[in-house]
Amino acid sequence: MDRCPGQYCGRTLYDNGSWSDCGACERGYRVNESFVCSPCRDELNTYSWLYLGFMAMLPLMLHCFFIDLNAKDRKFSRKQLILTACAFIEVVLSAILAILLMEPMWEFRLHSCGVRKFTDWYTLFYNPSPNYETRLHCTQEAVYPLQTIVLVFYFLCLAAMFLIRPIVSAITDVRGKAPIYAALYFLPLLTSIHALACGLICKYLQMYISVFFLLTS
């Protein structure tokens, strides 16, 4: 079997025993040394779990920041306590559900392709052009599930906020419009930052941002 061009192009084995042309591997698969798309079955390592934990902490810290910013006095009031508890529950439930929705489905563990090098985060920029002719599109999630799980998590955070906050507001008569409006800005912003800079955050900025938030909070 001929080798595929580029770093991320591979062949998929069909049910009838034939091989596909060189192209992008399916989600949850990654090209191996033989240029075959093989399923990701590695366990997530400690650093990857720390990265996911860091990305999960960002919306919680921003929720707490805007809840505190909206407080009328400096004392920790009942309203702040309830809204902070809501934010914590929303983030925890979203994180658990995001893990359960990834492979293996409905299990509290994750299969991973692993991060081998920095370019794995940005396969879009490594589509080869054999003989400088037609570009071969092999863009894929080589670091599965570190990109999609965070995007799913942020969406679930938004959905959980719209479900939980009105219920809590009706039960406790606590109004917190400003923190919700703030979340409608910072959650899409976090999603955009993650989509564009996830590799940089994972490799270089994670520790520094954590220290910054700890010092400012």
C-alpha positions as CSV (number, residue, x, y, z in Angstrom):
1,M,0.0,0.0,0.0
2,D,1.4,3.4,-1.1
3,R,2.2,6.0,1.6
4,C,-0.1,9.0,1.8
5,P,1.3,12.5,1.4
6,G,1.4,14.9,4.3
7,Q,1.4,14.3,8.0
8,Y,-2.3,13.6,8.6
9,C,-3.6,11.9,5.5
10,G,-4.5,8.2,5.8
11,R,-6.6,5.4,4.4
12,T,-9.7,3.9,5.8
13,L,-10.5,0.2,5.7
14,Y,-14.0,-0.5,4.3
15,D,-16.2,-3.4,5.4
16,N,-15.7,-5.2,2.1
17,G,-11.9,-5.3,2.8
18,S,-10.9,-2.5,0.3
19,W,-9.1,0.6,1.2
20,S,-10.1,4.2,0.6
21,D,-8.1,6.9,-1.1
22,C,-5.8,9.0,1.0
23,G,-7.8,11.6,3.0
24,A,-8.9,12.8,6.4
25,C,-9.5,10.2,9.1
26,E,-12.9,10.0,10.7
27,R,-13.5,11.6,14.1
28,G,-12.0,9.4,16.8
29,Y,-9.4,8.0,14.4
30,R,-5.9,9.0,13.7
31,V,-3.3,8.1,11.0
32,N,-0.6,5.7,12.2
33,E,2.9,5.0,11.0
34,S,1.5,2.8,8.1
35,F,-0.8,5.7,7.0
36,V,-3.9,3.8,8.1
37,C,-6.6,5.5,10.1
38,S,-6.7,3.6,13.3
39,P,-9.1,4.2,16.2
40,C,-8.0,6.2,19.2
41,R,-7.9,3.9,22.2
42,D,-5.3,5.6,24.4
43,E,-6.2,6.7,27.9
44,L,-6.1,10.4,28.6
45,N,-2.9,11.4,30.4
46,T,-2.6,13.5,33.5
47,Y,-1.6,16.7,31.6
48,S,-4.5,16.4,29.3
49,W,-6.9,16.0,32.3
50,L,-5.3,19.1,33.8
51,Y,-5.9,21.0,30.6
52,L,-9.5,20.0,30.5
53,G,-9.9,20.9,34.1
54,F,-8.4,24.3,33.4
55,M,-10.8,24.9,30.5
56,A,-13.7,23.9,32.7
57,M,-12.6,26.3,35.5
58,L,-12.6,29.3,33.2
59,P,-16.4,29.7,32.9
60,L,-16.8,29.1,36.6
61,M,-14.2,31.7,37.5
62,L,-15.8,34.2,35.1
63,H,-19.3,33.4,36.4
64,C,-18.0,34.1,40.0
65,F,-16.3,37.3,38.8
66,F,-19.4,38.8,37.2
67,I,-21.6,37.7,40.1
68,D,-19.3,39.5,42.5
69,L,-19.0,42.5,40.2
70,N,-22.8,42.8,40.1
71,A,-23.1,42.7,43.9
72,K,-24.4,46.0,45.5
73,D,-22.3,45.5,48.6
74,R,-19.0,44.0,49.5
75,K,-20.4,41.4,51.9
76,F,-21.2,37.9,50.6
77,S,-25.0,38.1,50.4
78,R,-27.6,35.4,50.0
79,K,-28.0,36.4,46.4
80,Q,-24.3,35.9,45.6
81,L,-24.3,32.5,47.4
82,I,-27.3,31.2,45.4
83,L,-26.0,32.5,42.0
84,T,-22.5,31.1,42.8
85,A,-24.0,27.7,43.7
86,C,-26.0,27.8,40.4
87,A,-22.9,28.5,38.4
88,F,-21.0,25.7,40.2
89,I,-23.8,23.2,39.6
90,E,-24.1,24.2,35.9
91,V,-20.4,23.8,35.3
92,V,-20.1,20.5,37.1
93,L,-23.2,19.0,35.3
94,S,-22.0,20.2,32.0
95,A,-18.5,18.7,32.5
96,I,-19.9,15.4,33.5
97,L,-22.3,15.3,30.6
98,A,-19.6,16.3,28.1
99,I,-17.4,13.4,29.3
100,L,-20.3,10.9,29.0
101,L,-21.1,12.1,25.5
102,M,-17.5,11.3,24.3
103,E,-16.2,7.9,23.4
104,P,-16.7,5.5,25.1
105,M,-20.2,6.7,25.4
106,W,-21.9,6.9,28.8
107,E,-18.6,5.9,30.6
108,F,-16.7,8.2,32.9
109,R,-13.5,7.9,31.0
110,L,-12.1,9.1,27.7
111,H,-10.4,7.5,24.7
112,S,-7.7,9.8,23.3
113,C,-5.5,10.1,20.2
114,G,-2.9,11.8,22.3
115,V,-0.9,14.9,21.5
116,R,2.4,14.0,19.8
117,K,3.5,17.5,18.6
118,F,2.2,21.1,18.5
119,T,1.1,20.8,14.9
120,D,-1.5,18.2,15.9
121,W,-3.7,21.0,17.1
122,Y,-3.7,22.8,13.7
123,T,-4.0,20.1,11.0
124,L,-5.9,22.7,8.9
125,F,-2.6,24.2,7.9
126,Y,-1.0,20.9,6.9
127,N,-3.1,19.8,4.0
128,P,-0.6,18.6,1.3
129,S,-0.6,19.4,-2.4
130,P,0.9,16.4,-4.2
131,N,3.0,17.6,-7.1
132,Y,1.8,21.1,-6.4
133,E,-1.6,20.3,-7.9
134,T,-4.9,19.7,-6.2
135,R,-4.8,20.2,-2.5
136,L,-5.7,17.1,-0.5
137,H,-7.9,18.0,2.5
138,C,-6.9,16.0,5.5
139,T,-8.0,18.3,8.3
140,Q,-9.1,16.3,11.3
141,E,-9.1,16.3,15.1
142,A,-5.7,14.7,15.6
143,V,-5.8,15.5,19.4
144,Y,-9.3,13.9,19.9
145,P,-11.2,14.7,22.1
146,L,-9.4,17.7,23.4
147,Q,-10.9,20.1,20.9
148,T,-14.5,18.9,20.6
149,I,-15.1,18.1,24.2
150,V,-14.4,21.7,25.3
151,L,-16.7,23.1,22.6
152,V,-19.4,20.7,23.7
153,F,-18.8,21.6,27.3
154,Y,-19.2,25.4,26.6
155,F,-22.5,24.7,24.7
156,L,-23.8,22.6,27.6
157,C,-22.8,25.4,30.1
158,L,-25.0,27.8,28.1
159,A,-27.9,25.3,27.9
160,A,-27.6,24.5,31.6
161,M,-27.7,28.2,32.5
162,F,-30.9,28.7,30.6
163,L,-32.5,25.7,32.3
164,I,-31.3,26.1,35.9
165,R,-31.3,29.9,36.4
166,P,-35.0,30.5,35.7
167,I,-36.0,27.6,38.0
168,V,-33.8,28.8,40.8
169,S,-35.1,32.4,40.3
170,A,-38.7,31.3,40.5
171,I,-38.1,29.2,43.7
172,T,-35.8,31.6,45.6
173,D,-37.0,35.0,44.1
174,V,-33.3,35.8,43.3
175,R,-32.8,37.9,40.2
176,G,-29.5,37.9,38.5
177,K,-29.8,39.3,35.0
178,A,-26.4,41.0,34.7
179,P,-24.4,37.8,35.3
180,I,-26.5,36.0,32.6
181,Y,-26.0,38.8,30.1
182,A,-22.2,38.6,30.9
183,A,-22.2,34.8,30.2
184,L,-23.9,35.4,26.9
185,Y,-20.7,37.3,25.9
186,F,-17.9,35.4,27.6
187,L,-19.1,31.9,26.7
188,P,-19.0,32.5,23.0
189,L,-15.7,34.4,23.5
190,L,-14.2,31.4,25.3
191,T,-15.5,29.2,22.5
192,S,-13.8,31.3,19.9
193,I,-10.5,31.6,21.8
194,H,-10.5,27.8,22.3
195,A,-11.1,27.1,18.6
196,L,-8.3,29.4,17.6
197,A,-5.7,29.1,20.3
198,C,-6.3,25.7,22.0
199,G,-2.8,24.5,21.1
200,L,-1.1,27.6,22.4
201,I,-3.1,27.4,25.7
202,C,-2.4,23.8,26.2
203,K,1.4,24.1,25.5
204,Y,2.3,27.5,26.8
205,L,-0.3,29.6,28.5
206,Q,-2.2,27.2,30.8
207,M,0.0,27.7,33.9
208,Y,0.4,31.5,33.5
209,I,-3.4,32.1,33.1
210,S,-4.1,29.9,36.2
211,V,-1.6,32.0,38.2
212,F,-3.1,35.3,36.9
213,F,-6.7,34.3,37.9
214,L,-5.5,33.1,41.3
215,L,-3.8,36.4,42.0
216,T,-6.6,38.6,40.7
217,S,-9.3,36.7,42.5
